[in-house]
């Protein structure tokens, strides 16, 4: 069975992004439906996979990382309306036997992602 994992790296400081709220949604053909939410730990990872075993199904998904509140906690002065508040990553899972890892590398003004292992 496959699984879905993530982690967050604060590229401004070069450290893990801890205590960041992460929400997962699955597209049902018309809209995104909530699957669950969690927070990153001190290592910037979630304590368990976002999807695994029977929950892990092929389809179109969306992760939402709530990064503005993290940067504010870290003492970063953000604009009244932050450039990056919630980072949304949409992606597809096609192989139900694979491990999909979707990391977020983020600063207050940029982000990137890739399919990790």
N, CA, C and O atoms as CSV, one atom per row, in Angstrom:
chain,resi,resn,atom,element,x,y,z
A,1,UNK,N,N,0.831,-1.187,0.000
A,1,UNK,CA,C,0.000,0.000,0.000
A,1,UNK,C,C,0.871,1.243,0.000
A,1,UNK,O,O,1.954,1.260,0.584
A,2,UNK,N,N,0.384,2.283,-0.662
A,2,UNK,CA,C,1.113,3.534,-0.742
A,2,UNK,C,C,0.879,4.412,0.468
A,2,UNK,O,O,0.099,4.092,1.366
A,3,UNK,N,N,1.584,5.536,0.459
A,3,UNK,CA,C,1.385,6.521,1.512
A,3,UNK,C,C,1.759,7.904,0.990
A,3,UNK,O,O,2.489,8.044,0.009
A,4,UNK,N,N,1.238,8.918,1.672
A,4,UNK,CA,C,1.505,10.317,1.351
A,4,UNK,C,C,2.117,10.975,2.579
A,4,UNK,O,O,1.552,10.919,3.672
A,5,UNK,N,N,3.279,11.599,2.391
A,5,UNK,CA,C,3.952,12.303,3.472
A,5,UNK,C,C,4.351,13.696,3.001
A,5,UNK,O,O,4.315,14.001,1.809
A,6,UNK,N,N,4.729,14.527,3.952
A,6,UNK,CA,C,5.180,15.880,3.642
A,6,UNK,C,C,6.159,16.352,4.700
A,6,UNK,O,O,6.270,15.757,5.772
A,7,UNK,N,N,6.862,17.419,4.390
A,7,UNK,CA,C,7.633,18.154,5.381
A,7,UNK,C,C,7.767,19.591,4.903
A,7,UNK,O,O,7.559,19.886,3.726
A,8,UNK,N,N,8.117,20.483,5.828
A,8,UNK,CA,C,8.273,21.899,5.508
A,8,UNK,C,C,9.661,22.345,5.925
A,8,UNK,O,O,10.111,22.070,7.038
A,9,UNK,N,N,10.339,23.043,5.009
A,9,UNK,CA,C,11.649,23.624,5.293
A,9,UNK,C,C,11.537,25.133,5.152
A,9,UNK,O,O,11.120,25.633,4.108
A,10,UNK,N,N,11.905,25.852,6.192
A,10,UNK,CA,C,11.969,27.309,6.181
A,10,UNK,C,C,13.278,27.684,5.490
A,10,UNK,O,O,14.346,27.589,6.094
A,11,UNK,N,N,13.203,28.105,4.236
A,11,UNK,CA,C,14.420,28.400,3.475
A,11,UNK,C,C,15.035,29.739,3.856
A,11,UNK,O,O,16.181,30.012,3.499
A,12,UNK,N,N,14.298,30.574,4.568
A,12,UNK,CA,C,14.860,31.829,5.050
A,12,UNK,C,C,15.896,31.549,6.145
A,12,UNK,O,O,16.966,32.158,6.168
A,13,UNK,N,N,15.567,30.622,7.050
A,13,UNK,CA,C,16.456,30.295,8.159
A,13,UNK,C,C,17.255,29.015,7.927
A,13,UNK,O,O,18.251,28.771,8.608
A,14,UNK,N,N,16.821,28.198,6.968
A,14,UNK,CA,C,17.492,26.923,6.749
A,14,UNK,C,C,17.182,25.906,7.828
A,14,UNK,O,O,18.016,25.061,8.154
A,15,UNK,N,N,15.968,25.988,8.387
A,15,UNK,CA,C,15.569,25.078,9.461
A,15,UNK,C,C,14.197,24.488,9.152
A,15,UNK,O,O,13.478,25.003,8.296
A,16,UNK,N,N,13.831,23.408,9.848
A,16,UNK,CA,C,12.487,22.854,9.652
A,16,UNK,C,C,11.415,23.865,10.063
A,16,UNK,O,O,11.614,24.662,10.980
A,17,UNK,N,N,10.286,23.818,9.376
A,17,UNK,CA,C,9.137,24.650,9.724
A,17,UNK,C,C,8.246,23.888,10.688
A,17,UNK,O,O,7.542,22.962,10.285
A,18,UNK,N,N,8.271,24.267,11.951
A,18,UNK,CA,C,7.516,23.531,12.968
A,18,UNK,C,C,6.193,24.204,13.285
A,18,UNK,O,O,6.029,25.411,13.102
A,19,UNK,N,N,5.258,23.404,13.761
A,19,UNK,CA,C,3.924,23.847,14.184
A,19,UNK,C,C,3.159,24.568,13.071
A,19,UNK,O,O,2.443,25.534,13.331
A,20,UNK,N,N,3.313,24.099,11.845
A,20,UNK,CA,C,2.574,24.649,10.701
A,20,UNK,C,C,1.352,23.780,10.455
A,20,UNK,O,O,1.459,22.562,10.306
A,21,UNK,N,N,0.200,24.416,10.415
A,21,UNK,CA,C,-1.041,23.684,10.131
A,21,UNK,C,C,-1.032,23.247,8.666
A,21,UNK,O,O,-0.749,24.037,7.765
A,22,UNK,N,N,-1.352,21.957,8.452
A,22,UNK,CA,C,-1.416,21.377,7.111
A,22,UNK,C,C,-2.790,20.736,6.949
A,22,UNK,O,O,-3.200,19.908,7.762
A,23,UNK,N,N,-3.495,21.127,5.891
A,23,UNK,CA,C,-4.803,20.544,5.594
A,23,UNK,C,C,-4.714,19.767,4.287
A,23,UNK,O,O,-4.023,20.180,3.356
A,24,UNK,N,N,-5.416,18.642,4.223
A,24,UNK,CA,C,-5.464,17.813,3.024
A,24,UNK,C,C,-6.899,17.732,2.524
A,24,UNK,O,O,-7.830,17.520,3.300
A,25,UNK,N,N,-7.063,17.907,1.203
A,25,UNK,CA,C,-8.363,17.829,0.549
A,25,UNK,C,C,-8.261,16.869,-0.637
A,25,UNK,O,O,-7.191,16.721,-1.227
A,26,UNK,N,N,-9.371,16.222,-0.984
A,26,UNK,CA,C,-9.445,15.355,-2.162
A,26,UNK,C,C,-10.532,15.893,-3.084
A,26,UNK,O,O,-11.623,16.247,-2.639
A,27,UNK,N,N,-10.218,15.948,-4.374
A,27,UNK,CA,C,-11.173,16.427,-5.378
A,27,UNK,C,C,-12.170,15.317,-5.661
A,27,UNK,O,O,-11.779,14.191,-5.970
A,28,UNK,N,N,-13.459,15.628,-5.556
A,28,UNK,CA,C,-14.497,14.614,-5.766
A,28,UNK,C,C,-15.141,14.696,-7.149
A,28,UNK,O,O,-16.178,14.077,-7.387
A,29,UNK,N,N,-14.535,15.453,-8.058
A,29,UNK,CA,C,-15.092,15.620,-9.401
A,29,UNK,C,C,-15.789,16.951,-9.573
A,29,UNK,O,O,-16.011,17.398,-10.698
A,30,UNK,N,N,-16.139,17.591,-8.462
A,30,UNK,CA,C,-16.780,18.902,-8.513
A,30,UNK,C,C,-16.088,19.911,-7.617
A,30,UNK,O,O,-15.989,21.088,-7.966
A,31,UNK,N,N,-15.608,19.466,-6.468
A,31,UNK,CA,C,-14.938,20.374,-5.532
A,31,UNK,C,C,-14.006,19.583,-4.624
A,31,UNK,O,O,-14.024,18.352,-4.604
A,32,UNK,N,N,-13.196,20.317,-3.877
A,32,UNK,CA,C,-12.280,19.681,-2.937
A,32,UNK,C,C,-12.981,19.442,-1.603
A,32,UNK,O,O,-13.568,20.353,-1.019
A,33,UNK,N,N,-12.908,18.207,-1.139
A,33,UNK,CA,C,-13.522,17.803,0.126
A,33,UNK,C,C,-12.421,17.600,1.176
A,33,UNK,O,O,-11.386,17.011,0.865
A,34,UNK,N,N,-12.625,18.075,2.411
A,34,UNK,CA,C,-11.603,17.889,3.445
A,34,UNK,C,C,-11.378,16.410,3.771
A,34,UNK,O,O,-12.320,15.627,3.889
A,35,UNK,N,N,-10.108,16.061,3.912
A,35,UNK,CA,C,-9.722,14.705,4.296
A,35,UNK,C,C,-9.196,14.703,5.729
A,35,UNK,O,O,-9.487,13.790,6.502
A,36,UNK,N,N,-8.428,15.721,6.075
A,36,UNK,CA,C,-7.883,15.806,7.425
A,36,UNK,C,C,-6.945,16.978,7.569
A,36,UNK,O,O,-6.633,17.676,6.604
A,37,UNK,N,N,-6.503,17.180,8.792
A,37,UNK,CA,C,-5.531,18.231,9.061
A,37,UNK,C,C,-4.601,17.778,10.166
A,37,UNK,O,O,-4.942,16.912,10.972
A,38,UNK,N,N,-3.422,18.376,10.192
A,38,UNK,CA,C,-2.416,18.065,11.192
A,38,UNK,C,C,-1.483,19.260,11.318
A,38,UNK,O,O,-1.693,20.290,10.677
A,39,UNK,N,N,-0.463,19.122,12.136
A,39,UNK,CA,C,0.563,20.149,12.288
A,39,UNK,C,C,1.927,19.493,12.126
A,39,UNK,O,O,2.104,18.318,12.449
A,40,UNK,N,N,2.878,20.254,11.628
A,40,UNK,CA,C,4.239,19.734,11.534
A,40,UNK,C,C,4.867,19.708,12.925
A,40,UNK,O,O,4.523,20.509,13.794
A,41,UNK,N,N,5.785,18.781,13.113
A,41,UNK,CA,C,6.478,18.655,14.396
A,41,UNK,C,C,7.772,19.479,14.383
A,41,UNK,O,O,7.990,20.263,13.460
A,42,UNK,N,N,8.618,19.311,15.382
A,42,UNK,CA,C,9.863,20.089,15.484
A,42,UNK,C,C,10.820,19.825,14.332
A,42,UNK,O,O,11.703,20.639,14.064
A,43,UNK,N,N,10.656,18.698,13.648
A,43,UNK,CA,C,11.489,18.361,12.494
A,43,UNK,C,C,10.842,18.812,11.181
A,43,UNK,O,O,11.359,18.508,10.106
A,44,UNK,N,N,9.707,19.539,11.256
A,44,UNK,CA,C,9.026,20.013,10.057
A,44,UNK,C,C,8.219,18.944,9.350
A,44,UNK,O,O,7.723,19.169,8.246
A,45,UNK,N,N,8.082,17.783,9.974
A,45,UNK,CA,C,7.352,16.663,9.379
A,45,UNK,C,C,6.064,16.422,10.168
A,45,UNK,O,O,5.911,16.902,11.291
A,46,UNK,N,N,5.158,15.682,9.570
A,46,UNK,CA,C,3.979,15.270,10.313
A,46,UNK,C,C,4.322,13.984,11.065
A,46,UNK,O,O,5.186,13.218,10.638
A,47,UNK,N,N,3.649,13.759,12.170
A,47,UNK,CA,C,3.975,12.588,12.994
A,47,UNK,C,C,3.601,11.269,12.338
A,47,UNK,O,O,4.151,10.224,12.686
A,48,UNK,N,N,2.676,11.307,11.396
A,48,UNK,CA,C,2.311,10.098,10.664
A,48,UNK,C,C,1.963,10.503,9.232
A,48,UNK,O,O,1.745,11.685,8.967
A,49,UNK,N,N,1.908,9.555,8.312
A,49,UNK,CA,C,1.541,9.901,6.930
A,49,UNK,C,C,0.171,10.578,6.859
A,49,UNK,O,O,-0.710,10.317,7.678
A,50,UNK,N,N,0.014,11.442,5.875
A,50,UNK,CA,C,-1.272,12.111,5.656
A,50,UNK,C,C,-2.308,11.140,5.117
A,50,UNK,O,O,-3.496,11.254,5.419
A,51,UNK,N,N,-1.854,10.192,4.324
A,51,UNK,CA,C,-2.691,9.104,3.805
A,51,UNK,C,C,-1.872,7.826,3.863
A,51,UNK,O,O,-0.664,7.842,3.623
A,52,UNK,N,N,-2.524,6.733,4.177
A,52,UNK,CA,C,-1.865,5.423,4.132
A,52,UNK,C,C,-2.925,4.335,4.162
A,52,UNK,O,O,-4.091,4.586,4.468
A,53,UNK,N,N,-2.501,3.142,3.844
A,53,UNK,CA,C,-3.346,1.951,3.861
A,53,UNK,C,C,-4.647,2.172,3.092
A,53,UNK,O,O,-4.602,2.590,1.935
A,54,UNK,N,N,-5.797,1.906,3.698
A,54,UNK,CA,C,-7.082,1.994,2.996
A,54,UNK,C,C,-7.469,3.410,2.599
A,54,UNK,O,O,-8.262,3.592,1.675
A,55,UNK,N,N,-6.927,4.416,3.278
A,55,UNK,CA,C,-7.229,5.805,2.944
A,55,UNK,C,C,-6.533,6.255,1.671
A,55,UNK,O,O,-6.991,7.190,1.014
A,56,UNK,N,N,-5.435,5.605,1.315
A,56,UNK,CA,C,-4.627,6.027,0.176
A,56,UNK,C,C,-5.281,5.567,-1.126
A,56,UNK,O,O,-5.262,4.381,-1.454
A,57,UNK,N,N,-5.856,6.508,-1.856
A,57,UNK,CA,C,-6.545,6.213,-3.117
A,57,UNK,C,C,-6.026,7.142,-4.208
A,57,UNK,O,O,-5.680,8.291,-3.936
A,58,UNK,N,N,-5.971,6.647,-5.441
A,58,UNK,CA,C,-5.593,7.484,-6.569
A,58,UNK,C,C,-6.590,8.635,-6.686
A,58,UNK,O,O,-7.767,8.487,-6.354
A,59,UNK,N,N,-6.108,9.776,-7.158
A,59,UNK,CA,C,-6.986,10.919,-7.343
A,59,UNK,C,C,-6.235,12.228,-7.304
A,59,UNK,O,O,-5.008,12.263,-7.221
A,60,UNK,N,N,-6.994,13.297,-7.366
A,60,UNK,CA,C,-6.459,14.651,-7.344
A,60,UNK,C,C,-6.625,15.206,-5.933
A,60,UNK,O,O,-7.710,15.140,-5.355
A,61,UNK,N,N,-5.539,15.756,-5.382
A,61,UNK,CA,C,-5.516,16.220,-4.000
A,61,UNK,C,C,-5.000,17.657,-3.919
A,61,UNK,O,O,-4.460,18.214,-4.875
A,62,UNK,N,N,-5.193,18.221,-2.739
A,62,UNK,CA,C,-4.705,19.566,-2.466
A,62,UNK,C,C,-4.198,19.631,-1.028
A,62,UNK,O,O,-4.889,19.216,-0.098
A,63,UNK,N,N,-3.005,20.147,-0.859
A,63,UNK,CA,C,-2.459,20.431,0.463
A,63,UNK,C,C,-2.483,21.936,0.668
A,63,UNK,O,O,-2.170,22.698,-0.247
A,64,UNK,N,N,-2.853,22.365,1.868
A,64,UNK,CA,C,-2.823,23.778,2.230
A,64,UNK,C,C,-1.929,23.914,3.460
A,64,UNK,O,O,-2.199,23.326,4.507
A,65,UNK,N,N,-0.872,24.690,3.319
A,65,UNK,CA,C,0.075,24.947,4.397
A,65,UNK,C,C,-0.159,26.373,4.896
A,65,UNK,O,O,-0.064,27.322,4.117
A,66,UNK,N,N,-0.457,26.529,6.160
A,66,UNK,CA,C,-0.735,27.846,6.742
A,66,UNK,C,C,0.589,28.447,7.237
A,66,UNK,O,O,0.980,28.252,8.389
A,67,UNK,N,N,1.266,29.174,6.352
A,67,UNK,CA,C,2.631,29.612,6.643
A,67,UNK,C,C,2.740,31.004,7.255
A,67,UNK,O,O,3.712,31.272,7.960
A,68,UNK,N,N,1.780,31.904,7.016
A,68,UNK,CA,C,1.899,33.264,7.554
A,68,UNK,C,C,1.958,33.247,9.082
A,68,UNK,O,O,2.772,33.946,9.685
A,69,UNK,N,N,1.102,32.453,9.694
A,69,UNK,CA,C,1.104,32.395,11.165
A,69,UNK,C,C,2.429,31.830,11.685
A,69,UNK,O,O,2.899,32.239,12.746
A,70,UNK,N,N,3.033,30.895,10.945
A,70,UNK,CA,C,4.354,30.374,11.327
A,70,UNK,C,C,5.391,31.496,11.304
A,70,UNK,O,O,6.131,31.680,12.271
A,71,UNK,N,N,5.446,32.247,10.198
A,71,UNK,CA,C,6.456,33.302,10.099
A,71,UNK,C,C,6.235,34.393,11.153
A,71,UNK,O,O,7.197,34.944,11.687
A,72,UNK,N,N,4.985,34.698,11.446
A,72,UNK,CA,C,4.711,35.675,12.509
A,72,UNK,C,C,5.234,35.176,13.854
A,72,UNK,O,O,5.833,35.943,14.607
A,73,UNK,N,N,5.010,33.892,14.162
A,73,UNK,CA,C,5.526,33.310,15.407
A,73,UNK,C,C,7.053,33.353,15.455
A,73,UNK,O,O,7.649,33.470,16.526
A,74,UNK,N,N,7.676,33.258,14.274
A,74,UNK,CA,C,9.134,33.282,14.191
A,74,UNK,C,C,9.691,34.707,14.238
A,74,UNK,O,O,10.903,34.902,14.147
A,75,UNK,N,N,8.815,35.696,14.381
A,75,UNK,CA,C,9.259,37.078,14.514
A,75,UNK,C,C,9.467,37.818,13.205
A,75,UNK,O,O,10.057,38.898,13.192
A,76,UNK,N,N,8.990,37.253,12.106
A,76,UNK,CA,C,9.118,37.909,10.811
A,76,UNK,C,C,8.013,38.955,10.691
A,76,UNK,O,O,6.836,38.652,10.890
A,77,UNK,N,N,8.401,40.188,10.365
A,77,UNK,CA,C,7.402,41.235,10.177
A,77,UNK,C,C,6.811,41.080,8.785
A,77,UNK,O,O,7.500,41.249,7.779
A,78,UNK,N,N,5.526,40.757,8.744
A,78,UNK,CA,C,4.818,40.579,7.479
A,78,UNK,C,C,3.944,41.801,7.213
A,78,UNK,O,O,3.587,42.536,8.134
A,79,UNK,N,N,3.607,42.006,5.949
A,79,UNK,CA,C,2.668,43.064,5.594
A,79,UNK,C,C,1.310,42.767,6.211
A,79,UNK,O,O,1.043,41.638,6.622
A,80,UNK,N,N,0.443,43.793,6.275
A,80,UNK,CA,C,-0.915,43.592,6.803
A,80,UNK,C,C,-1.624,42.463,6.065
A,80,UNK,O,O,-2.348,41.670,6.667
A,81,UNK,N,N,-1.410,42.403,4.773
A,81,UNK,CA,C,-1.886,41.287,3.962
A,81,UNK,C,C,-0.630,40.562,3.477
A,81,UNK,O,O,0.012,41.017,2.531
A,82,UNK,N,N,-0.265,39.432,4.115
A,82,UNK,CA,C,0.979,38.744,3.761
A,82,UNK,C,C,1.017,38.308,2.297
A,82,UNK,O,O,0.000,37.915,1.724
A,83,UNK,N,N,2.205,38.385,1.707
A,83,UNK,CA,C,2.374,37.923,0.329
A,83,UNK,C,C,1.997,36.448,0.229
A,83,UNK,O,O,1.263,36.056,-0.678
A,84,UNK,N,N,2.491,35.631,1.151
A,84,UNK,CA,C,2.102,34.224,1.237
A,84,UNK,C,C,1.429,34.010,2.581
A,84,UNK,O,O,2.054,34.149,3.633
A,85,UNK,N,N,0.164,33.674,2.534
A,85,UNK,CA,C,-0.587,33.379,3.748
A,85,UNK,C,C,-0.753,31.863,3.841
A,85,UNK,O,O,-0.164,31.212,4.704
A,86,UNK,N,N,-1.563,31.316,2.939
A,86,UNK,CA,C,-1.734,29.871,2.814
A,86,UNK,C,C,-1.128,29.438,1.492
A,86,UNK,O,O,-1.474,29.983,0.443
A,87,UNK,N,N,-0.231,28.466,1.528
A,87,UNK,CA,C,0.353,27.925,0.305
A,87,UNK,C,C,-0.446,26.693,-0.086
A,87,UNK,O,O,-0.589,25.758,0.702
A,88,UNK,N,N,-0.967,26.699,-1.317
A,88,UNK,CA,C,-1.792,25.605,-1.827
A,88,UNK,C,C,-0.995,24.841,-2.882
A,88,UNK,O,O,-0.458,25.430,-3.820
A,89,UNK,N,N,-0.928,23.534,-2.713
A,89,UNK,CA,C,-0.272,22.665,-3.693
A,89,UNK,C,C,-1.281,21.617,-4.142
A,89,UNK,O,O,-1.789,20.839,-3.334
A,90,UNK,N,N,-1.566,21.610,-5.445
A,90,UNK,CA,C,-2.462,20.597,-6.012
A,90,UNK,C,C,-1.621,19.580,-6.767
A,90,UNK,O,O,-0.678,19.934,-7.475
A,91,UNK,N,N,-1.979,18.309,-6.605
A,91,UNK,CA,C,-1.177,17.234,-7.191
A,91,UNK,C,C,-2.048,15.999,-7.360
A,91,UNK,O,O,-3.143,15.914,-6.803
A,92,UNK,N,N,-1.553,15.057,-8.125
A,92,UNK,CA,C,-2.276,13.817,-8.353
A,92,UNK,C,C,-1.523,12.615,-7.834
A,92,UNK,O,O,-0.293,12.574,-7.867
A,93,UNK,N,N,-2.266,11.639,-7.357
A,93,UNK,CA,C,-1.728,10.346,-6.939
A,93,UNK,C,C,-2.280,9.310,-7.898
A,93,UNK,O,O,-3.496,9.169,-8.027
A,94,UNK,N,N,-1.408,8.589,-8.570
A,94,UNK,CA,C,-1.895,7.616,-9.548
A,94,UNK,C,C,-1.541,6.175,-9.203
A,94,UNK,O,O,-2.274,5.257,-9.571
A,95,UNK,N,N,-0.443,5.964,-8.510
A,95,UNK,CA,C,0.015,4.614,-8.185
A,95,UNK,C,C,-0.253,4.336,-6.710
A,95,UNK,O,O,0.448,4.857,-5.843
A,96,UNK,N,N,-1.250,3.529,-6.427
A,96,UNK,CA,C,-1.658,3.267,-5.048
A,96,UNK,C,C,-0.666,2.420,-4.260
A,96,UNK,O,O,-0.876,2.164,-3.075
A,97,UNK,N,N,0.410,1.986,-4.905
A,97,UNK,CA,C,1.449,1.224,-4.205
A,97,UNK,C,C,2.713,2.042,-3.964
A,97,UNK,O,O,3.699,1.509,-3.454
A,98,UNK,N,N,2.704,3.331,-4.323
A,98,UNK,CA,C,3.896,4.164,-4.200
A,98,UNK,C,C,3.854,5.064,-2.972
A,98,UNK,O,O,2.798,5.338,-2.402
A,99,UNK,N,N,5.039,5.508,-2.593
A,99,UNK,CA,C,5.180,6.525,-1.550
A,99,UNK,C,C,5.301,7.873,-2.255
A,99,UNK,O,O,6.246,8.099,-3.010
A,100,UNK,N,N,4.363,8.748,-2.013
A,100,UNK,CA,C,4.408,10.112,-2.533
A,100,UNK,C,C,4.810,11.031,-1.384
A,100,UNK,O,O,4.186,11.027,-0.323
A,101,UNK,N,N,5.854,11.815,-1.610
A,101,UNK,CA,C,6.309,12.776,-0.617
A,101,UNK,C,C,6.245,14.154,-1.261
A,101,UNK,O,O,6.876,14.385,-2.292
A,102,UNK,N,N,5.484,15.074,-0.662
A,102,UNK,CA,C,5.284,16.411,-1.218
A,102,UNK,C,C,5.828,17.421,-0.213
A,102,UNK,O,O,5.097,17.867,0.672
A,103,UNK,N,N,7.109,17.790,-0.340
A,103,UNK,CA,C,7.687,18.749,0.589
A,103,UNK,C,C,7.377,20.190,0.172
A,103,UNK,O,O,7.089,20.470,-0.992
A,104,UNK,N,N,7.444,21.087,1.144
A,104,UNK,CA,C,7.299,22.517,0.885
A,104,UNK,C,C,8.545,23.221,1.375
A,104,UNK,O,O,8.901,23.122,2.549
A,105,UNK,N,N,9.209,23.935,0.476
A,105,UNK,CA,C,10.326,24.795,0.827
A,105,UNK,C,C,9.781,26.208,0.740
A,105,UNK,O,O,9.307,26.614,-0.321
A,106,UNK,N,N,9.835,26.976,1.834
A,106,UNK,CA,C,9.102,28.231,1.880
A,106,UNK,C,C,9.868,29.331,2.620
A,106,UNK,O,O,10.599,29.077,3.578
A,107,UNK,N,N,9.674,30.552,2.144
A,107,UNK,CA,C,10.109,31.769,2.822
A,107,UNK,C,C,8.901,32.705,2.799
A,107,UNK,O,O,7.879,32.342,2.217
A,108,UNK,N,N,8.971,33.876,3.396
A,108,UNK,CA,C,7.806,34.769,3.367
A,108,UNK,C,C,7.416,35.229,1.953
A,108,UNK,O,O,6.298,35.701,1.746
A,109,UNK,N,N,8.337,35.094,0.976
A,109,UNK,CA,C,8.071,35.615,-0.370
A,109,UNK,C,C,8.253,34.609,-1.492
A,109,UNK,O,O,8.199,34.983,-2.663
A,110,UNK,N,N,8.466,33.349,-1.165
A,110,UNK,CA,C,8.604,32.347,-2.228
A,110,UNK,C,C,8.380,30.952,-1.664
A,110,UNK,O,O,8.496,30.719,-0.461
A,111,UNK,N,N,8.050,30.017,-2.581
A,111,UNK,CA,C,7.950,28.615,-2.192
A,111,UNK,C,C,8.240,27.741,-3.402
A,111,UNK,O,O,8.146,28.179,-4.549
A,112,UNK,N,N,8.595,26.499,-3.115
A,112,UNK,CA,C,8.755,25.506,-4.168
A,112,UNK,C,C,8.415,24.137,-3.591
A,112,UNK,O,O,8.373,23.946,-2.376
A,113,UNK,N,N,8.174,23.193,-4.495
A,113,UNK,CA,C,7.861,21.836,-4.093
A,113,UNK,C,C,8.390,20.900,-5.169
A,113,UNK,O,O,8.844,21.347,-6.223
A,114,UNK,N,N,8.332,19.623,-4.907
A,114,UNK,CA,C,8.740,18.604,-5.861
A,114,UNK,C,C,8.206,17.276,-5.345
A,114,UNK,O,O,7.758,17.183,-4.202
A,115,UNK,N,N,8.253,16.252,-6.185
A,115,UNK,CA,C,7.899,14.925,-5.699
A,115,UNK,C,C,9.153,14.293,-5.118
A,115,UNK,O,O,10.094,13.957,-5.837
A,116,UNK,N,N,9.142,14.141,-3.822
A,116,UNK,CA,C,10.283,13.560,-3.138
A,116,UNK,C,C,10.095,12.066,-2.942
A,116,UNK,O,O,9.166,11.454,-3.469
A,117,UNK,N,N,11.000,11.510,-2.175
A,117,UNK,CA,C,10.944,10.057,-1.917
A,117,UNK,C,C,10.984,9.788,-0.429
A,117,UNK,O,O,10.947,8.631,-0.009
